[in-house]
Amino acid sequence: MIAPIKKRASEISNNNSTSTTCAQKSEIHVDQLFNKHYVNLVRFTQRYVRNVDDAKDVVQATFIEAIRCSDRFNGSSLPSTWLFGIALNLARDHARKHYAASIRMADESLINDLLDMSANPADLIENRQLANNIATMISKLPQRLRDTFELVLEHDANYAEAAEKMQIPIGTVRSRISRIRQQIHVLVD
């Protein structure tokens, strides 16, 4: 796996070197960073993604991003710090996407349980009441919160896409979704 990444890295680097218009402030050698930090980056990203295969994918994306953006490295930090920063951002983004997917799967299983006609009638009534309470709670939310909720959880937009579409900071999207999830958890518990 390491050799194909190195080969691809050199191809991307060669392509970028011909199209770079900015003067490089500090030279960065991604191949040396790869040799020195690959194993540590896999361990580092695995803390966020919880799976070694996903961690390797994130690290590969990290080096591709580093090659793509190497002309923007200004030397104000160590190259390894810059590289780990890229890895951190990509790992968080990956974890966020997988968290949203697991929430959707849990929501789908709740809906399937609600529709299961062979279930205990008392459970069916309780689940219907819960679903109605959640729907009522969501309908009473301010429009801006409902729009954010629908964009992220119903239309599969990630936080960055939702922030861009709604023209708000990404932190605002995160806090809105967090507030809604907390309210739903209060109803469910």
Secondary structure by P-SEA (a helix, b strand, c coil): caaaaaaaaaaaaaaaaaaccccccccccaaaaaaccaaaaaaaaaaacccaaaaaaaaaaaaaaaaaacccccccccaaaaaaaaaaaaaaaaaaaaaaaaaaaaaaaaaaaaacccccaaaaaaaaaaaaaaaaaaaaccaaaaaaaaacccccccaaaaaaaacccaaaaaaaaaaaaaaaaaaac
